[in-house]
């Protein structure tokens, strides 16, 4: 059941500027056209329309390969969120960690953006944890542990790529609006990158 225009307008009116900007930069593409129009109206009333317009437009535009590369380069030149070094370009990885206790096996995947040595350490740590604690569940512990070790090894091969790997490109494409909203603010870009480690 769709929310009425009056209820939606009132909801937007009650939100903080920060929350409205978050909706504009992350969720604009998911909104119905009426909801998007009301969001833009509220942003204009608060004097935020100009700031939000680029982030909204970025979500609806088809980004070229060059555009994705530009956003990737913007992220890659930030300091590493783990070691704080700026000596190497950042990239992305996915770690797989398995922990088992008799009949219960958990498999956790974690996305991260960092410098290549820190990405290597994340993959190694996940593999070590899986190798030590993953086998002890029946029947999935053994199967999932092997899968995690293979996945971590495969991911680690892309950590030192001299170009943005597919994981980093996918992150950029999925977060275009957010990146566009904060592209001139290094502190916010670093916070976005660091937040990937907390998911």
FENHULIN-V828040 format. One record per residue. N is the residue number from 1. RES is the residue in three letters. PSI is psi in whole degrees, 0 to 359 (NA if undefined). D_FIRST is the distance of its C-alpha to the first C-alpha in whole Angstrom. Layout:
n,res,psi,d_first
N,RES,PSI,D_FIRST
N,RES,PSI,D_FIRST
//
This chain:
n,res,psi,d_first
1,UNK,126,0
2,UNK,145,4
3,UNK,141,7
4,UNK,157,9
5,UNK,318,12
6,UNK,318,15
7,UNK,320,13
8,UNK,317,13
9,UNK,316,16
10,UNK,321,17
11,UNK,312,16
12,UNK,322,18
13,UNK,326,21
14,UNK,341,22
15,UNK,152,22
16,UNK,163,25
17,UNK,318,27
18,UNK,316,27
19,UNK,320,24
20,UNK,317,23
21,UNK,325,25
22,UNK,317,24
23,UNK,317,21
24,UNK,322,23
25,UNK,339,25
26,UNK,327,23
27,UNK,3,19
28,UNK,321,19
29,UNK,340,19
30,UNK,349,16
31,UNK,149,14
32,UNK,158,13
33,UNK,323,16
34,UNK,319,14
35,UNK,321,14
36,UNK,319,17
37,UNK,318,19
38,UNK,322,18
39,UNK,313,19
40,UNK,322,22
41,UNK,316,23
42,UNK,320,23
43,UNK,319,25
44,UNK,319,27
45,UNK,332,28
46,UNK,1,29
47,UNK,22,31
48,UNK,3,30
49,UNK,316,29
50,UNK,319,32
51,UNK,319,32
52,UNK,335,28
53,UNK,317,28
54,UNK,321,30
55,UNK,322,28
56,UNK,313,25
57,UNK,323,27
58,UNK,325,29
59,UNK,330,25
60,UNK,349,25
61,UNK,152,29
62,UNK,114,30
63,UNK,129,33
64,UNK,167,36
65,UNK,323,38
66,UNK,322,41
67,UNK,316,38
68,UNK,317,37
69,UNK,322,40
70,UNK,315,40
71,UNK,321,37
72,UNK,315,39
73,UNK,323,42
74,UNK,317,41
75,UNK,321,40
76,UNK,336,43
77,UNK,1,45
78,UNK,158,44
79,UNK,150,46
80,UNK,131,45
81,UNK,347,43
82,UNK,304,45
83,UNK,352,48
84,UNK,9,48
85,UNK,146,50
86,UNK,15,50
87,UNK,341,52
88,UNK,151,50
89,UNK,140,47
90,UNK,156,44
91,UNK,190,42
92,UNK,157,40
93,UNK,169,40
94,UNK,121,38
95,UNK,150,40
96,UNK,125,39
97,UNK,130,40
98,UNK,132,41
99,UNK,132,42
100,UNK,147,43
101,UNK,99,44
102,UNK,266,45
103,UNK,359,42
104,UNK,129,40
105,UNK,129,39
106,UNK,140,37
107,UNK,115,37
108,UNK,129,35
109,UNK,138,35
110,UNK,125,35
111,UNK,143,35
112,UNK,146,38
113,UNK,129,39
114,UNK,181,43
115,UNK,158,46
116,UNK,314,48
117,UNK,322,50
118,UNK,324,47
119,UNK,319,45
120,UNK,316,48
121,UNK,318,48
122,UNK,316,44
123,UNK,318,45
124,UNK,314,48
125,UNK,318,47
126,UNK,320,44
127,UNK,319,47
128,UNK,314,49
129,UNK,315,46
130,UNK,317,45
131,UNK,326,49
132,UNK,321,50
133,UNK,357,47
134,UNK,333,45
135,UNK,342,48
136,UNK,15,48
137,UNK,143,45
138,UNK,132,45
139,UNK,346,44
140,UNK,338,42
141,UNK,311,44
142,UNK,314,46
143,UNK,309,44
144,UNK,325,41
145,UNK,314,44
146,UNK,316,46
147,UNK,318,43
148,UNK,317,42
149,UNK,318,46
150,UNK,316,46
151,UNK,316,42
152,UNK,320,44
153,UNK,319,47
154,UNK,316,45
155,UNK,320,43
156,UNK,333,46
157,UNK,338,48
158,UNK,359,45
159,UNK,329,46
160,UNK,17,49
161,UNK,138,48
162,UNK,359,49
163,UNK,165,46
164,UNK,127,42
165,UNK,174,41
166,UNK,326,38
167,UNK,317,36
168,UNK,319,37
169,UNK,317,36
170,UNK,321,33
171,UNK,316,32
172,UNK,312,33
173,UNK,321,30
174,UNK,346,27
175,UNK,25,28
176,UNK,312,29
177,UNK,316,27
178,UNK,316,29
179,UNK,317,32
180,UNK,321,32
181,UNK,331,31
182,UNK,12,34
183,UNK,333,37
184,UNK,0,39
185,UNK,100,39
186,UNK,323,41
187,UNK,316,40
188,UNK,324,36
189,UNK,317,37
190,UNK,323,39
191,UNK,320,36
192,UNK,315,34
193,UNK,316,36
194,UNK,326,37
195,UNK,337,34
196,UNK,335,34
197,UNK,348,36
198,UNK,355,34
199,UNK,NA,31
//
